[in-house]
Amino acid sequence: MHPDAGPPPEFGTPEGPFPFLTVEGPGVYEIPVGPVHAGLIEPGYFRFSVVGETILKLKARLWFVHRGIEKLFEGRDPEHGAPLAERISGDTAVGHALAYCLAAEEATGLRAPAEARQARALLLELERLHNHVTDLGALCNDVGHGILNSHAWRVRERLLRLNHAVTGHRLLRGGVVPGGAVLRGLPDRTQLARVRTDLRDLVDLALGHPTILDRFTGTAILPTRAARDLGCLGYVARASGLPTDARRAHPHHDLGELLTSRTLDTGDVLARFRIRAQEADDALTLIDHLGEGLSPGAVVDLAPHRPARGSGVGIAEGWRGTITTRLELGSDGTLARVKIVDPSFFNWPALPVALADTIVPDFPLTNKSFNLSYAGNDL
């Protein structure tokens, strides 16, 4: 909420000023799902209008986990905003912290040293890796292959322990800080080689299984034009043929030829699975390269190296896609306004488009293939 905004309106009825569009016709009925779901996922409400099992229209309603994050930033010193940024969306600590720190550094005139920028790129790929591995297993689980999911979780646990060794936190919190980065250790190349072997085995087993391949192929297609019109980001966009990647368009550390542009054009669940697998494998290569020349410790420079602007923008390619943060400083040097855009904000509208004319049993699989953040959207 903007500081000058008036008092919030009274809490209205569930429908409020935005009622659901009612689909009518012979045999049409509605299936409400949520906002409380089984398991550990966040709250979101979905209403399906269907005939038989065919989805005519899906309407998603979010904002159940709105926490006033942007308001919580106000009045903090810029260097104290990073811990809050790490908690915007728990599985994207590095991506959001990096976008925030880049914005804060532009506003205050700081510039992280070259070694710190390299360490930040390393942490970003570690975060991409463990999340993609988790999703690969979860997608297999959603079509009944729990063994492959267990295999993925075994690899994930190894990666989370590696994260802890690198930053002291399993989700990599504390690694990216204003002005630099802090590493407690470096990834072990032997461990990375084992992860690569396990990851490739997992993908080969999944794509070699006829049931998995049949369920993934042609399911919930997001056409390239729709992805472009909606401004989709990350692996959702790349699986639909759009080569969007802030690591190339807005680099904070030059990855050169090591950064491979991965796109597929089928836009289905299979494409979103394969893009994750390719990006996870690429992340292992980048991690191995980015670890060269780094040493454990803090690399931080809090001396201004350029004129302070009083405002700044940070753009980072989180594991879900491009994260953008803009902030403004007040006259006293504290944060006056912080605006965050998580890639899920752009990708949520694409989920109903992909689900049109699919069947209700495909919803869990499709939802997982997008794996959007509720907290990152709701803020």
C-alpha positions in Angstrom: 0.0 0.0 0.0 1.3 3.4 -0.9 2.0 5.7 2.1 -0.5 8.2 0.9 -3.3 5.7 0.3 -6.4 6.1 2.2 -7.8 3.6 4.8 -8.6 0.2 3.4 -12.2 -0.5 2.4 -14.4 -2.6 4.5 -14.1 -6.3 4.0 -16.8 -7.3 1.5 -18.6 -10.5 0.5 -16.5 -13.3 -1.1 -17.7 -12.2 -4.5 -17.2 -8.6 -3.9 -17.0 -6.3 -6.9 -15.4 -9.1 -9.0 -18.0 -11.9 -9.4 -17.1 -15.1 -11.2 -18.2 -15.4 -14.8 -21.0 -18.0 -14.8 -20.8 -20.5 -17.7 -24.2 -21.8 -18.6 -25.6 -24.4 -21.0 -26.7 -28.0 -21.1 -24.6 -30.3 -18.8 -22.4 -27.4 -17.5 -21.6 -27.6 -13.8 -19.0 -26.1 -11.5 -16.3 -27.6 -9.3 -14.9 -25.3 -6.5 -11.4 -26.1 -5.2 -9.7 -24.4 -2.3 -8.7 -22.1 -0.9 -7.4 -24.7 1.6 -5.7 -27.6 -0.2 -4.4 -31.0 0.9 -0.7 -31.1 1.7 1.5 -28.1 2.3 0.6 -25.8 -0.7 -0.5 -22.3 -0.2 -4.1 -21.1 -0.4 -5.7 -20.3 -3.7 -9.3 -20.7 -4.9 -10.1 -22.3 -8.3 -13.5 -22.6 -9.9 -13.9 -24.9 -12.8 -16.8 -24.7 -15.3 -17.0 -28.1 -16.9 -19.0 -30.4 -19.2 -18.3 -34.0 -18.3 -14.6 -33.8 -17.5 -13.7 -31.1 -20.1 -12.8 -27.8 -18.6 -14.6 -24.9 -20.4 -13.3 -22.2 -18.1 -11.1 -22.0 -15.0 -11.1 -18.9 -12.8 -8.3 -18.6 -10.2 -8.7 -16.3 -7.2 -5.6 -15.5 -5.2 -4.5 -12.9 -2.6 -5.3 -15.1 0.4 -1.7 -14.7 1.7 -1.3 -11.0 1.2 1.1 -9.9 4.0 1.7 -6.3 3.2 5.3 -7.0 2.3 5.8 -3.7 0.4 4.6 -1.8 3.4 6.9 -3.7 5.7 9.9 -2.3 3.8 9.0 1.3 4.5 11.2 3.0 7.1 14.0 0.4 7.1 17.6 1.3 6.3 18.4 -0.1 2.8 21.0 -2.5 4.3 18.3 -4.0 6.5 15.9 -4.8 3.6 17.6 -7.9 2.3 16.4 -10.3 5.0 12.8 -9.3 4.3 13.4 -9.7 0.5 14.6 -13.2 1.2 11.2 -14.1 2.7 9.0 -12.7 -0.1 8.8 -16.2 -1.5 10.6 -18.8 0.6 11.9 -20.9 -2.3 13.4 -17.8 -4.0 15.6 -16.3 -1.3 18.5 -15.6 -3.6 16.5 -14.3 -6.5 14.5 -11.8 -4.5 17.5 -10.8 -2.3 19.6 -10.2 -5.4 16.9 -8.1 -7.2 16.5 -6.0 -4.0 20.2 -5.6 -3.5 20.8 -4.5 -7.1 18.1 -1.9 -6.7 19.4 -0.7 -3.3 22.9 -0.4 -4.7 21.8 1.7 -7.6 19.9 4.0 -5.3 22.8 4.4 -2.9 25.7 4.5 -5.3 27.2 1.1 -4.3 28.6 -1.5 -6.6 29.4 -5.0 -5.5 33.0 -6.2 -6.3 33.6 -8.5 -9.2 34.2 -11.5 -6.9 30.9 -10.8 -5.1 29.0 -10.6 -8.4 30.5 -14.0 -9.3 29.4 -15.4 -5.9 25.9 -14.1 -6.4 25.7 -15.8 -9.8 26.8 -19.0 -8.1 24.1 -18.8 -5.5 21.5 -18.0 -8.1 22.3 -21.2 -9.9 22.3 -23.3 -6.7 18.8 -22.0 -6.1 17.7 -22.8 -9.6 19.2 -26.3 -9.3 17.5 -27.5 -6.2 14.1 -26.1 -7.1 14.1 -27.7 -10.6 15.1 -31.1 -9.2 12.2 -30.9 -6.8 9.8 -30.0 -9.5 11.0 -32.8 -11.8 10.2 -35.3 -9.0 6.9 -33.7 -8.2 5.7 -33.9 -11.8 6.5 -37.6 -11.9 4.6 -38.0 -8.6 1.5 -36.3 -10.1 1.2 -39.1 -12.7 1.6 -41.8 -10.1 5.4 -42.5 -10.3 6.2 -42.0 -6.6 9.6 -43.9 -6.9 11.0 -41.2 -9.2 9.7 -38.5 -6.8 11.6 -40.2 -3.9 14.7 -40.4 -6.1 14.4 -36.6 -6.8 13.9 -35.9 -3.1 17.0 -37.8 -2.3 18.9 -35.6 -4.7 17.2 -32.5 -3.3 18.3 -33.3 0.2 21.9 -33.6 -0.9 21.5 -30.2 -2.6 20.0 -28.6 0.5 22.9 -29.9 2.6 25.2 -28.4 0.0 23.3 -25.1 0.3 23.8 -25.2 4.1 27.5 -25.8 3.6 27.8 -22.8 1.2 25.7 -20.2 3.1 24.7 -21.7 6.5 21.1 -22.0 5.4 19.4 -24.8 3.5 17.5 -22.2 1.3 20.6 -20.1 0.8 19.5 -17.2 3.0 22.3 -14.8 4.0 24.4 -15.3 0.9 23.4 -12.2 -1.0 23.8 -8.9 1.0 23.9 -5.3 0.1 27.3 -4.4 -1.4 28.4 -8.0 -1.9 28.0 -11.7 -0.9 29.0 -14.0 1.9 30.1 -17.6 1.4 30.9 -20.1 4.2 32.1 -22.7 1.8 32.2 -23.7 -1.9 30.4 -26.5 -3.7 32.3 -29.8 -3.9 33.0 -30.8 -7.5 32.7 -34.5 -6.6 29.2 -33.9 -5.1 28.2 -31.9 -8.2 29.3 -34.7 -10.5 27.2 -37.2 -8.5 24.2 -34.9 -8.7 24.6 -34.6 -12.5 24.6 -38.4 -12.8 21.5 -38.8 -10.6 19.7 -36.0 -12.4 20.3 -37.5 -15.8 19.2 -40.9 -14.6 16.0 -39.4 -13.2 15.2 -37.6 -16.5 16.1 -40.7 -18.6 13.9 -42.9 -16.4 11.0 -40.4 -16.6 11.1 -39.8 -20.3 11.6 -43.5 -21.0 8.4 -44.5 -19.1 5.5 -44.7 -21.6 2.9 -43.6 -19.0 4.8 -40.5 -18.0 5.5 -39.6 -21.6 1.8 -40.2 -22.6 0.5 -38.0 -19.7 3.0 -35.2 -20.3 2.8 -35.0 -24.1 0.2 -32.5 -25.5 -1.2 -31.8 -22.1 -2.1 -28.2 -21.2 -0.6 -26.4 -24.2 0.3 -22.8 -23.8 0.7 -21.4 -27.3 3.6 -19.1 -28.1 1.3 -16.2 -29.0 -0.6 -16.5 -25.7 2.6 -16.6 -23.7 3.9 -13.5 -25.5 0.6 -11.6 -25.1 0.5 -12.4 -21.4 4.1 -11.4 -20.9 5.1 -14.9 -19.5 8.5 -15.3 -17.9 10.9 -18.0 -17.0 10.6 -21.7 -17.9 6.9 -21.2 -18.7 7.8 -18.7 -21.4 10.8 -20.7 -22.6 8.7 -23.9 -22.9 6.4 -22.0 -25.2 9.2 -20.7 -27.5 10.1 -17.3 -25.9 13.8 -16.9 -25.1 13.3 -14.5 -22.2 16.2 -14.6 -19.7 17.4 -11.7 -17.6 20.8 -13.3 -17.2 21.3 -12.3 -20.8 19.1 -9.2 -21.1 20.1 -7.6 -17.8 23.3 -9.4 -16.7 24.7 -8.6 -13.2 27.6 -11.0 -14.0 28.7 -11.9 -17.5 28.3 -15.6 -18.0 29.5 -15.4 -21.6 29.1 -18.5 -23.8 28.4 -20.7 -20.8 24.8 -19.3 -20.7 22.8 -21.5 -23.0 19.5 -20.3 -24.4 17.0 -23.1 -23.9 13.6 -22.9 -25.6 11.0 -25.4 -26.8 7.9 -24.6 -28.8 5.3 -27.2 -27.9 4.2 -25.4 -24.7 2.9 -28.5 -23.0 3.7 -30.2 -19.7 6.4 -32.2 -21.4 8.1 -29.0 -22.6 8.0 -27.5 -19.1 9.5 -30.8 -17.7 12.3 -30.9 -20.3 13.1 -27.2 -19.9 13.6 -27.7 -16.2 15.8 -30.8 -16.8 18.0 -28.9 -19.3 18.3 -25.8 -17.1 19.2 -27.9 -14.1 21.9 -29.6 -16.1 23.1 -26.2 -17.3 23.1 -24.9 -13.7 25.5 -27.7 -12.7 27.9 -26.5 -15.4 27.6 -22.9 -14.4 28.1 -23.8 -10.7 31.3 -25.7 -11.5 32.6 -22.7 -13.5 31.5 -20.0 -11.1 33.2 -21.7 -8.2 36.6 -21.2 -9.8 38.6 -18.4 -8.2 36.2 -17.9 -5.3 37.1 -18.4 -1.7 34.9 -18.6 1.5 34.3 -15.4 3.3 32.6 -12.1 2.9 33.2 -9.9 -0.1 31.4 -6.6 0.6 32.1 -3.0 -0.4 29.8 -0.4 1.2 31.7 2.6 -0.1 29.8 4.5 -2.8 31.4 4.2 -6.3 28.9 6.3 -8.2 26.4 9.0 -7.5 23.5 8.1 -5.4 20.2 8.3 -7.3 17.8 8.0 -4.5 16.0 5.3 -6.4 17.0 2.1 -8.2 15.9 -0.9 -10.1 17.1 -4.5 -9.7 16.5 -7.2 -12.2 17.5 -10.9 -11.7 16.6 -14.2 -13.3 15.2 -16.2 -10.5 14.5 -19.8 -10.9 10.9 -19.2 -11.9 11.8 -16.3 -14.1 12.6 -12.6 -14.1 12.2 -10.7 -10.8 12.1 -6.9 -10.8 12.4 -4.7 -7.7 12.2 -0.9 -7.7 12.8 1.2 -4.6 12.9 4.8 -3.6 14.7 6.4 -0.7 13.2 9.1 1.5 14.9 12.3 2.5 16.3 10.5 5.6 17.9 7.8 3.5 15.4 5.1 4.6 13.2 3.1 2.3 10.2 5.1 1.3 8.7 2.8 -1.4 9.6 -0.7 -2.6 7.7 -2.4 -5.4 8.3 -6.1 -6.2 7.2 -8.0 -9.2 7.6 -11.8 -9.0 7.4 -13.8 -12.3 4.3 -15.6 -10.9 2.4 -12.3 -11.3 2.7 -12.7 -15.1 2.4 -16.4 -15.3 -0.7 -17.0 -13.2 -3.0 -15.7 -16.0 -1.5 -18.2 -18.3 -2.6 -21.2 -16.3 -6.4 -20.9 -17.2 -5.4 -20.5 -20.8 -3.3 -23.7 -20.8 -6.1 -25.6 -19.1 -8.9 -24.7 -21.6 -10.3 -27.8 -23.2 -8.2 -30.1 -21.0 -9.8 -32.4 -18.4 -10.2 -31.9 -14.7 -7.8 -34.7 -13.8 -5.1 -32.8 -15.6 -5.3 -29.8 -13.3 -2.9 -31.0 -10.6 -0.3 -32.0 -13.2 -0.7 -28.7 -15.1 -0.6 -26.6 -11.9 2.6 -28.3 -10.9 4.1 -27.9 -14.3 3.6 -24.1 -13.8 4.4 -24.3 -10.1 3.6 -20.6 -9.4 4.2 -18.8 -6.2 1.1 -17.7 -4.3 3.2 -15.6 -1.8 5.2 -14.0 -4.6 2.0 -13.0 -6.3 0.1 -11.9 -3.2 2.9 -10.1 -1.4 
